[in-house]
Amino acid sequence: MANHYRELFTTPGVTGLVIAGSIARLPQAMIGIGIITMLVEQTGLYWLAGSVAGTFTLANALIGPQVSKLVDRLGQSRILPWVTVFSVGMLLALILAVYLRAPAALLFVLAALAGTMPSIPAMIRARWTQLFRGKPQLHSAFSLDTVLTELAFIIGPPLAIGLSVGFFAEAGPLVAVVLLVVGVTAFLMQRQTEPKVVVRVSGEARSVLLIPGVPTIVLALFAMGVIGGSIDVAVVAFASAQGWPASASFILATYAFGSMVAGLTFGAFRVSLPIERQFLIGILITAITAVLPILSTGVYMLCAMLFVAGMSFAPTMVVVMNLGTILIPPSRITEGLTWMTTGISIGVALGGVLAGLVIDGYGAQAGFGVAIGAGLAMVVIVLLGLRTLSTASAVCPELNLR
């Protein structure tokens, strides 16, 4: 089972990529919740905290693909230093503005400008694609990458919250900024794995979103994000309703742990089914298991249900990334992978809002109903786009990991 992962680490540059990438991706799991905790600690205004953090997340989701488009054209080493410096400057300005109790309008402006932070997960996945495009090792590489992302979101939020609560309000975002500088610097030092700039072929679609099959993937990931975002909020409400608010942290950790276990296991095997069929199966399982949380009657039962539900996420994401490398030309790969991340991010934000509205109206348990609705929508999206996916993936059979 470990042999497939051992194959990855025998490739020159992979060890450095994994270590540097793990540091660089951690801030993205910390900054959003760090902004919320910082503002709640300083002002006590939850609406302001959530709105400013939401502004950062939305700006990052929309600006990220444009940054990645520049990276595809000019290279990571030419673009990442500049956008990282600018984003770090805006984040430090935001932290200072909160400390000085600046007007709320300024906080929103600075949060939006800080959203220029590059999508490090997309940069890392572009490197995996450069190393293993069209090879079986790409499957294991994306599995490992998905597991490391889950691990970052297990470690990052509690670390950011703990720093801001335990030391001073700005500590969480401040440490995240330091990690971003260190991580991106270490990442850029890994020149051996940096993707080469690929000249665009004439006739390519003006936007990645116009490439056949890509809209289906982005919309499906948007629905997956709604599932994840709604479950996050519903778990917090459920834990409070059970009289054990602190249990929300380990319930959500169980959810992520299920995804990690499944992701590592999935990466150890080679799957012979056509990639678009793997995608459909993953989506179906994700939608079916989204029903499980609403059946829970207690904290421990919810842990078990979410562990099972989480097991579909990482394998499905691995298949999606593999499918993306088939549909998206090498000259647009970073932009395309970033749009996938954008779909998830916007979905998570919307899922949290929808779950909150449902919970306020119908109670904590009803919040899980949002995930069920998103699962049904996701299945419909994929079924409607399946023929296009099959046709588009068949155009590049040498890349189709069957």
Buried (B, 14 or more C-beta within 10 A) or exposed (E): EEEBBEBBEEBEBBEBBBBBBBBBBBBBBBBBBBBBBBBBBBBEEEEBBBBBBBBBBBBBBBBBBEBBBBBBBEBBEEBBBEBBEBBBBBBBBBBEBBEEEBEBEBBBBBBBBBBBBBBBBBBBBBBBBBBBBBEEBBBBBBBBBBBBBBBBBBBBBBBBBEBBBEEBBBBBBBBBBEBBBBBBBBBBEBEEBBBEBBEEEEEEEEEBEEBBBBBBBBBBBBBBBBBBBBBBBBBBBBBBBBEEEEBBBEBBBBBBBBBBBBBBBBBBEEBEEBBBBBBBBBBBBBBBBBBBBBEBEEBEEBBBBBBBBBBBBBBBBBBBBBBBBBBBBBBBBBBBBBBBBBBBBBBBBBBBBBBBEBBEEEEBBBBBBBBBBBBBBBBBBBEEBBEBBBEBBEEEEEBBBE
